[in-house]
């Protein structure tokens, strides 16, 4: 979509390189097998985010900066499932193969995993909702979040919006997100919504 080529964001210039530094963290959203091609709730081209995210992971590891990864971790009777009257097919059932992180995603052993929507009656699109994510970030003195993953128009959107509401500066990893697009252009609309709320879209080539 290349939002970052189309406008300027406050004091940030689209041509400016972003220096990853102390106080930064990488937040990877729901890159799980059920959201990849062949999964029960596959995001079109969702697997394409994996190699790009690995570049970001390597950069943050090289700088000894924290990496966080959220995951759906649902009980079998979760309220979001169609069998329970929800909108989605069963997906990311806790402990199942579909709930595992993508096999190609090179999460370091030090990564902090945040499980969400773990009770049958409560859904959570945001990694902050009903989780210790905010406390973990504050304890690590994180001030800026670099966020990518799946899916742009649901869990990424809600996680970014909550991060902004919690006062973090957010960089949206535009080359490491993909959308469900239940309705045409949902992903594009979600990206613009995040930017309008204050997220800064970046790509791998802009980081150093």
RODO-2510 file (C-alpha; in nm, 4 decimals, decimal comma):
residues 208
     n   res          X          Y          Z
     1     x     0,0000     0,0000     0,0000
     2     x     0,3022     0,2288     0,0585
     3     x     0,1292     0,4765     0,2889
     4     x     0,4704     0,6011     0,4000
     5     x     0,5422     0,7235     0,0477
     6     x     0,2285     0,9312     0,0321
     7     x     0,2417     1,1620     0,3329
     8     x     0,4424     1,2975     0,6253
     9     x     0,3794     1,2063     0,9891
    10     x     0,4430     1,4857     1,2359
    11     x     0,8182     1,5283     1,2686
    12     x     0,8858     1,2065     1,0804
    13     x     0,9906     1,2212     0,7156
    14     x     0,9213     0,9188     0,4915
    15     x     1,2837     0,9305     0,3730
    16     x     1,4206     0,9277     0,7277
    17     x     1,5900     0,6142     0,8563
    18     x     1,4675     0,4792     1,1877
    19     x     1,7408     0,3875     1,4346
    20     x     1,6393     0,1009     1,6590
    21     x     1,7523     0,1832     2,0123
    22     x     1,7089     0,1193     2,3811
    23     x     1,3423     0,1496     2,4751
    24     x     1,2270    -0,0224     2,1543
    25     x     1,0554    -0,3606     2,1261
    26     x     0,9320    -0,5782     1,8424
    27     x     0,5739    -0,7025     1,8772
    28     x     0,4682    -0,9853     1,6450
    29     x     0,0930    -1,0435     1,6276
    30     x    -0,0599    -1,3907     1,5838
    31     x     0,1671    -1,5467     1,3205
    32     x     0,0134    -1,8897     1,3799
    33     x    -0,0473    -2,1860     1,1530
    34     x    -0,4249    -2,1476     1,1401
    35     x    -0,3788    -1,7984     0,9913
    36     x    -0,1409    -1,9186     0,7204
    37     x    -0,2373    -2,0753     0,3841
    38     x    -0,3908    -2,4144     0,4557
    39     x    -0,5018    -2,3121     0,8038
    40     x    -0,8594    -2,3072     0,9237
    41     x    -0,8768    -1,9263     0,9101
    42     x    -0,6133    -1,8523     0,6493
    43     x    -0,5131    -1,4937     0,5777
    44     x    -0,4412    -1,4557     0,2042
    45     x    -0,0626    -1,4529     0,1569
    46     x    -0,0222    -1,4621     0,5339
    47     x     0,2928    -1,6728     0,5003
    48     x     0,4653    -1,3839     0,3239
    49     x     0,5111    -1,1975     0,6515
    50     x     0,7326    -1,4699     0,7984
    51     x     1,0637    -1,4042     0,6173
    52     x     1,0201    -1,0284     0,6592
    53     x     0,9528    -1,0617     1,0301
    54     x     1,2655    -1,2753     1,0587
    55     x     1,4688    -0,9769     0,9376
    56     x     1,3169    -0,7636     1,2111
    57     x     1,3759    -1,0356     1,4706
    58     x     1,7416    -1,0580     1,3708
    59     x     1,7843    -0,6816     1,4015
    60     x     1,6258    -0,6670     1,7458
    61     x     1,8271    -0,9659     1,8650
    62     x     2,1492    -0,8094     1,7395
    63     x     2,0680    -0,4989     1,9454
    64     x     1,9694    -0,7072     2,2520
    65     x     1,6201    -0,5576     2,2358
    66     x     1,3062    -0,7446     2,3464
    67     x     1,0806    -0,9441     2,1174
    68     x     0,7160    -1,0157     2,2046
    69     x     0,4727    -1,2443     2,0236
    70     x     0,0983    -1,2626     2,0780
    71     x    -0,1099    -1,5680     1,9990
    72     x    -0,4739    -1,6693     1,9996
    73     x    -0,4990    -1,9517     2,2525
    74     x    -0,8625    -2,0535     2,2488
    75     x    -1,0529    -2,3275     2,4317
    76     x    -1,2460    -2,5666     2,2017
    77     x    -1,5767    -2,3936     2,2785
    78     x    -1,4580    -2,0376     2,2297
    79     x    -1,7284    -1,7771     2,1716
    80     x    -1,5761    -1,6590     1,8414
    81     x    -1,6346    -1,9980     1,6762
    82     x    -1,9319    -2,0494     1,4467
    83     x    -2,0254    -2,3574     1,6488
    84     x    -2,0839    -2,1192     1,9402
    85     x    -2,2590    -1,8508     1,7342
    86     x    -1,9446    -1,6516     1,6551
    87     x    -1,8193    -1,5274     1,3154
    88     x    -1,5171    -1,7554     1,2638
    89     x    -1,4421    -2,1229     1,2072
    90     x    -1,2639    -2,2924     1,4971
    91     x    -0,9009    -2,1816     1,5015
    92     x    -0,5952    -2,1621     1,7237
    93     x    -0,7260    -2,4066     1,9823
    94     x    -0,4794    -2,4121     2,2701
    95     x    -0,2185    -2,6825     2,2272
    96     x    -0,3197    -2,7697     1,8708
    97     x    -0,0961    -2,7680     1,5649
    98     x    -0,2995    -2,4784     1,4268
    99     x    -0,2192    -2,2669     1,7303
   100     x     0,1564    -2,3086     1,6945
   101     x     0,3651    -2,0260     1,5616
   102     x     0,4624    -2,0587     1,1955
   103     x     0,7422    -2,3112     1,1692
   104     x     0,9593    -2,0689     0,9735
   105     x     0,9238    -1,7874     1,2260
   106     x     1,2563    -1,7588     1,4060
   107     x     1,1367    -1,6487     1,7465
   108     x     1,4289    -1,6374     1,9885
   109     x     1,4101    -1,8402     2,3109
   110     x     1,4031    -1,5086     2,4973
   111     x     1,0824    -1,3939     2,3251
   112     x     0,7905    -1,3203     2,5559
   113     x     0,4758    -1,5021     2,4417
   114     x     0,1424    -1,3396     2,5237
   115     x    -0,1650    -1,5645     2,5018
   116     x    -0,5012    -1,3971     2,4481
   117     x    -0,8688    -1,4927     2,4368
   118     x    -0,7966    -1,7902     2,6596
   119     x    -1,1427    -1,8222     2,8163
   120     x    -1,4511    -1,9531     2,6372
   121     x    -1,6695    -1,6496     2,6896
   122     x    -1,4269    -1,3684     2,6088
   123     x    -1,2772    -1,2691     2,2739
   124     x    -0,9774    -1,0414     2,2274
   125     x    -0,8457    -0,9007     1,9028
   126     x    -0,5881    -0,6873     2,0826
   127     x    -0,2756    -0,8284     2,2423
   128     x    -0,3373    -0,5899     2,5327
   129     x    -0,6907    -0,7070     2,6104
   130     x    -0,6999    -0,9228     2,9213
   131     x    -0,3240    -0,9920     2,9097
   132     x    -0,0143    -0,8769     3,0999
   133     x     0,1393    -0,7242     2,7856
   134     x     0,1286    -0,3619     2,9022
   135     x     0,2790    -0,4488     3,2408
   136     x     0,5542    -0,6508     3,0731
   137     x     0,6401    -0,3658     2,8373
   138     x     0,6502    -0,1071     3,1137
   139     x     0,8661    -0,3306     3,3326
   140     x     1,1080    -0,3525     3,0386
   141     x     1,1015     0,0283     2,9963
   142     x     0,9655    -0,0025     2,6432
   143     x     0,8548     0,3251     2,4861
   144     x     0,8387     0,2452     2,1139
   145     x     0,6737    -0,0598     1,9583
   146     x     0,7401    -0,1973     1,6117
   147     x     0,4307    -0,4030     1,5278
   148     x     0,3637    -0,6523     1,2477
   149     x     0,1827    -0,9805     1,1917
   150     x    -0,1702    -1,1024     1,1230
   151     x    -0,4209    -0,9866     1,0406
   152     x    -0,4043    -0,6197     0,9434
   153     x    -0,7772    -0,5591     0,9739
   154     x    -0,8342    -0,7394     1,3035
   155     x    -0,5660    -0,8243     1,5574
   156     x    -0,2979    -0,5920     1,4204
   157     x    -0,5458    -0,3045     1,4014
   158     x    -0,6713    -0,3532     1,7546
   159     x    -0,3263    -0,4132     1,9018
   160     x    -0,1874    -0,0987     1,7372
   161     x    -0,4810     0,1117     1,8518
   162     x    -0,4485    -0,0127     2,2098
   163     x    -0,0717     0,0464     2,2051
   164     x    -0,1337     0,4060     2,1022
   165     x    -0,3983     0,4461     2,3715
   166     x    -0,1461     0,3180     2,6270
   167     x     0,0955     0,5901     2,5218
   168     x     0,3497     0,3964     2,3158
   169     x     0,4918     0,5337     1,9943
   170     x     0,4009     0,2792     1,7286
   171     x     0,5760     0,1935     1,4052
   172     x     0,3553    -0,0203     1,1805
   173     x     0,5638    -0,2738     0,9858
   174     x     0,3883    -0,2225     0,6568
   175     x     0,5833    -0,4953     0,4765
   176     x     0,5050    -0,7521     0,7472
   177     x     0,1244    -0,7398     0,7669
   178     x    -0,1526    -0,9004     0,5605
   179     x    -0,5312    -0,8596     0,5766
   180     x    -0,8269    -1,0961     0,5861
   181     x    -1,0354    -0,8585     0,3723
   182     x    -1,3749    -1,0050     0,4568
   183     x    -1,4973    -0,6931     0,2829
   184     x    -1,3036    -0,5422    -0,0039
   185     x    -1,0317    -0,2993     0,1073
   186     x    -1,0713    -0,3786     0,4786
   187     x    -0,6940    -0,4003     0,5031
   188     x    -0,6372    -0,0647     0,3347
   189     x    -0,8991     0,0972     0,5567
   190     x    -0,7372    -0,0546     0,8647
   191     x    -0,3950     0,0800     0,7676
   192     x    -0,5312     0,4293     0,7199
   193     x    -0,7180     0,4038     1,0506
   194     x    -0,3960     0,3114     1,2334
   195     x    -0,2047     0,5948     1,0679
   196     x    -0,4810     0,8420     1,1473
   197     x    -0,4547     0,7368     1,5122
   198     x    -0,0817     0,8083     1,5083
   199     x     0,0984     0,4940     1,3932
   200     x     0,3978     0,5535     1,1651
   201     x     0,4201     0,3096     0,8715
   202     x     0,7696     0,1818     0,7993
   203     x     0,9389    -0,0936     0,6010
   204     x     1,2474    -0,3022     0,6659
   205     x     1,4691    -0,0897     0,4387
   206     x     1,3978     0,2153     0,6576
   207     x     1,5414     0,0652     0,9770
   208     x     1,8986     0,0625     1,0968
***
